[in-house]
Amino acid sequence: MNNAEYDPLAEDYYQSKFLPFRVFSEMPDHLELLGDLKGKSVLDVACGEGFYTRFIRSCGASICVGVDVSPEMIRLAKAKEFENPIGIQYEVASVTSMGEVISGGFDVVSTAFLFNCAQDQGELRGMFQEIYRTLKVGGRLCATVGDLGHRPTVDYSKYGMRTKIAEDLSEGAPYEITFLLPEGSFSITDYNHSLETYRMMSEEVGFQFEGLHPCSVTDAGIEKYGSEFWEQWLASPCIWRFSARKV
Ligand SMILES: C[S@@+](CC[C@H](N)C(=O)[O-])C[C@H]1O[C@@H](n2cnc3c(N)ncnc32)[C@H](O)[C@@H]1O
C-alpha cells in the first residue's frame, strides 16, 4: 500500500460516510459486530479520519487508539480530536509494521475496509499477523470487508457506487470503486480477496474464526427509503463482517 494513496481522498472519503448504505447498513452492522465496548481497550486499524474510532470511544471504550498509514487521514483525525477532545490517540503507521508505536494487550481490534487494501496474500497475511500480536489472549478481531470484486455485473449506482471490475477477477487483482457524492465523485482501488481467504488467513495466524455475516439494513433505513430500494443491496451483499478470537 502506497502511504499517500488516501491522502488526497481523505475529506471526500469522509463525505462518503453519509451515503444511505453507510448510514443504514455498514455503520450499524459494524457497531453491532463490535458489541459492548464499555471499559474495553480498542485499537482501530486503518482508522482513516477516525469515523469509527470516535464511535468506539463514545460507546465507552476505556482506551481507544487509531492507526492509519495515511498521514493526511491522521491529520484530519487529530484535528477533529483537537476540536472536540474525547481521549483518542492517533498514530501514523502501516498495520504490517506498527510494532514501534503500538504495543499489545488490546481487548478488541476493529477494522473497516483494511483487508481490501492488501495487494497480495503476503501483505494480507502480514496484516493478520500484526493484528493477532496486538490482541490479548481472548481478544477479538472485528472486521468489515468489501466483497465487490466477486460481483462484477451488479450495478450499485443507486446506492452511490459505480464499479469497474473485470469478470473472473483473480485473487489479489485490483478493481475500481467510484463513489457518487452530491458534490462530485472520486475513485479508490481495492484488491480482490475472497471471504474464504479471510477465514483461512485468520486461522493460519492462530485465530479461532467466529463467523461471517452479510450486511443488513436497519428499520430506520427501510422506513426512510422503502424496502424496494434495498432489495438489490440485500440480494447481492457487497459488505460483509467477520470476527475472530485470539486463543
Ligand atoms: C477505505 S479507507 C477506510 C477508513 C476507515 N476504516 C473507515 O471505514 O472510515 C481504508 C483506509 O485504510 C488505510 N490503509 C491502507 N493500507 C493500510 C496499512 N497497510 N496500514 C494502515 N492503514 C492502511 C488507508 O490509508 C485508508 O485510510
The ligand as a MOL file (V3000), in Angstrom:
LIG
                    3D

  0  0  0     0  0            999 V3000
M  V30 BEGIN CTAB
M  V30 COUNTS 27 29 0 0 0
M  V30 BEGIN ATOM
M  V30 1 C -11.3880 2.6660 2.7050 0
M  V30 2 S -10.4890 3.5360 3.9220 0 CHG=1
M  V30 3 C -11.3720 3.1090 5.4290 0
M  V30 4 C -11.1570 4.0690 6.5610 0
M  V30 5 C -11.9680 3.7790 7.8150 0
M  V30 6 N -11.7060 2.4680 8.3460 0
M  V30 7 C -13.4390 3.9440 7.5620 0
M  V30 8 O -14.1450 2.9380 7.4050 0
M  V30 9 O -13.8860 5.0960 7.5040 0 CHG=-1
M  V30 10 C -9.0870 2.4950 4.0210 0
M  V30 11 C -8.0270 3.0280 4.9340 0
M  V30 12 O -7.0220 2.0470 5.0910 0
M  V30 13 C -5.7870 2.7010 5.2130 0
M  V30 14 N -4.7460 1.7010 4.9660 0
M  V30 15 C -4.4940 1.0300 3.8310 0
M  V30 16 N -3.4520 0.1930 3.9800 0
M  V30 17 C -3.0270 0.3310 5.2590 0
M  V30 18 C -1.9890 -0.2500 6.0170 0
M  V30 19 N -1.1760 -1.1510 5.4800 0
M  V30 20 N -1.8470 0.1270 7.3060 0
M  V30 21 C -2.6700 1.0570 7.8630 0
M  V30 22 N -3.6630 1.6620 7.1800 0
M  V30 23 C -3.8600 1.3030 5.8960 0
M  V30 24 C -5.8890 3.8280 4.2000 0
M  V30 25 O -4.9350 4.8480 4.3940 0
M  V30 26 C -7.3300 4.2860 4.4260 0
M  V30 27 O -7.4190 5.3070 5.3900 0
M  V30 END ATOM
M  V30 BEGIN BOND
M  V30 1 1 1 2
M  V30 2 1 2 3
M  V30 3 1 2 10
M  V30 4 1 3 4
M  V30 5 1 4 5
M  V30 6 1 5 6
M  V30 7 1 5 7
M  V30 8 2 7 8
M  V30 9 1 7 9
M  V30 10 1 10 11
M  V30 11 1 11 12
M  V30 12 1 11 26
M  V30 13 1 12 13
M  V30 14 1 13 14
M  V30 15 1 13 24
M  V30 16 1 14 15
M  V30 17 1 14 23
M  V30 18 2 15 16
M  V30 19 1 16 17
M  V30 20 1 17 18
M  V30 21 2 17 23
M  V30 22 1 18 19
M  V30 23 2 18 20
M  V30 24 1 20 21
M  V30 25 2 21 22
M  V30 26 1 22 23
M  V30 27 1 24 25
M  V30 28 1 24 26
M  V30 29 1 26 27
M  V30 END BOND
M  V30 END CTAB
M  END
